Amino acid sequence: MDEKAFFGFIERVRAGNEQAAAELVRLYEPEIRREVRLRLRDSRLRREFDSVDICQSVLASFFVRAALGQYELQEPQQLIKLLVTMTRNKLVGKIRKMHSQTRDHRRVDIDGQDKLKAVAVGPTPSDLASGSELLQEFRNRMTREEWQLAERRTQGLSWAAIASELGGTPESLRKQLARAVDRVSGELGLDEDQP
């Protein structure tokens, strides 16, 4: 895919075009799943994590962040690098969480099953994975000011243009949106790898 075609493709993904999203999944899901399988060499980890679950989590996070204008991707290699990095971070976060929950050997039986599974409160990432519902949930949890930034980014405005319209510096506005997306992603359980 040449640079111009890729830019149009990413713009359609940002806009929530279902065909573009399906194409992105078709093209890049194998890369994500391969990365998961390469990283999960330990049989105990393979029992705990499935490449499909990690892949869905990565893609859900990517689609939301892309729709909110957080990524500026110029070529397919940048997208692959981003998705692989997100995959690694998701795995590291999940493995850390698993290890912190199973430090007490009495919590895990011989087969590796957690005896004290915590009951999750609220919707799971897979429950929220449909794009429009997920974006609506983000909108509900963001402040009015944060959502204005996100809307302007999805319209394709540069940070400099947004700063001249709303005030502030491009860098401070970019960071404000990034913090908001990180916060809401954490609330929704999309980014377990985030602190």
N, C-alpha and C positions, 0 to 999 in steps of 0.2 A: 504494500500500500504506500503510495507516494505521500509526501508531506501534506499536500492540499486535500487529498482524499481522506487522510487520517484526521486532519483538523475538522472536516465536515462530519466525519464519523463520531468523533468525541463530542462535537456540538449536539448531535442527535442524541447521544447517550445522556448528556447533561440535561437536555430538554425532556427526558423521560420517554423517548421513542422506544416502544416495546421491541420493534424489529432490530434496532441498533443494539439494545440491551441483549437480546437473544443472540445476536451475532457476536457480541463481545464474549458472552459466556461460551459460545461454541468455539471461538478462536483461542481463548485464554484459560478456560477451565482445565484443560489437560496440563498446562504448565503449572498451575497451582497445585493440582492433585499430585503431579510428579514430585514437586518440591516437598509436599507433605510426606509422601512415601519415602523419599530419600532421607528425610530428617528423622523418621520414626523407625530406627533400627532395633530398638529395644522391644522385645515382645510384650512386656508389661505396658509400654506406652501404646503399642498397636491395639491392645485390648481396650484401652481407655479412649482412644481418639480414632475417628474415622476420617479419611481424606475428604469425603463428601461434606461432612459437618464443618470442617475447617474451611473448605472451599466456599460453602454457602455463607459462612461468617465473613470471610474476606470480601466476597462479592457484595454482600449487603452493605458492609462498611464503605466499600469503594463507590457503589452507586449513590449512596447518600452524600458522601463527601464530594463526589463529582457534580451531583445536582446542585449542591450548595456552593459550587465554584471554588473549591479548595485546591484543585489540581490544575496546573498549567502544563499540559503534555503536548509536545511538538511532534513526536515520532513514536512508532510502535515499540521501539526498544525501551523508551522511557516508561511506557505502560507496563511492559513485562517486568522491568526492574522494580517498579513500584509494587506490582502485585506479588512478586516474589518476596520483597522486603516485608510487605504486610503479612504474608503467609508465615514467614519466619517469626515475626513479632507475635502473631496470634498463637503459634505453637509454644513459643517461649513463655508467654503469659499463661497459657493453659497448663503447661507442665509445672510452672512455679506454683500456680494455684493448687494443682493436684498434690504436689509435694507438701505444701503448707497444710493442706487438709488431712494428709495421711501421715503426719509425723508420729502420731500416736498409733503404734502398730495394732492396738486393740480395736481401732476403728475399721480395720480392713481384715477380712477373713482370708483364708488360704487362696481362694480363687481371685482375690484382688477386688472383691465387691465391697463397696463402702457401706458399712452398717449404719452409719448415721447421716445418710444423704439429707442435705438441707433442702427444705421446700422452697422453691423459687417464688418470689413475690412478683406479680405482674407478668406481662407478656414476655415470652422468650424471643430471641432474635428471629427464629424461624416463623413465629407468629406474626412478626412485624415485617417480614421480608418482602411483602408485596410493596412495590415502589411507592405508589401514591399514598397508601396507608402509613408507610414509614415516614415519608416527607411530611405528612399531616401531623404525625406524632412529634416530629422535630419542631414544626411550626408551633404547636401547642406548648412546647417546653422552652422555647426561646423567648427572649424579651422582644418587644416591638423593635427596638433598635437593632438587635442582632438579626432579626428576620429581614429588616430593610437592607442590611449589608448582603445577606444571602440572596435576596431577590435581585439586587443590582448586579451581583456576580453572575447569577444565572442568565441575566440579560446580556452578558458579555462585556460589561463595563470593566475597564481596567481599574486597579486600585487608585491610580492617580486621579482618574475621572470621578470616582466615588468620593475621594478625599476632597476634591474641589467642590463637589455638590453638598456633602454632609459636614465637612470640616474635619480637622484632624490630619494626621499624616497617613500616607498609604500603608506604611509598615505597621502603625498602631492599629489601623482598621483591619488589616490582614490578620494580625495576632488576635484581635478581639473576636473575629469570626472563628478562627482556629480554636481558641479556648472554648467558645460556645459549642462548637461541634464536638470537641472532646468531652465536654461536660455532659451533653445530651447523649452522646454515644455511650458514655459510662453509665448513665442512668438507665439506658435501655439494654445494657449488657452486650452491646455490639463490639466494644473494644475492651475485652477482658485483659488485653496486654497493656492497656494504658493505666498509669498509676491512679 
